[in-house]
């Protein structure tokens, strides 16, 4: 019975280099990094990953700046980048 299979995959150069660096950092092999990453991905998809929940980050203030109507995204965007080259 075969317990391992050889295969060839094409991955982006940057991803390959990052995985190699991670393997070196962990003192393991590229193969082990790929296998453990695949196991983690498959295990999370079997469990059903928890849905993303956006955390609320309220701030003190009185709403939008004076002279800008709530929902006026063009003015809000302009004010956000004003004086920053945008």
Secondary structure as GFF3:
##gff-version 3
##sequence-region A 1 86
A	DSSP	alpha_helix	13	26	.	.	.	ID=ss1
A	DSSP	alpha_helix	30	47	.	.	.	ID=ss2
A	DSSP	alpha_helix	73	81	.	.	.	ID=ss3
###
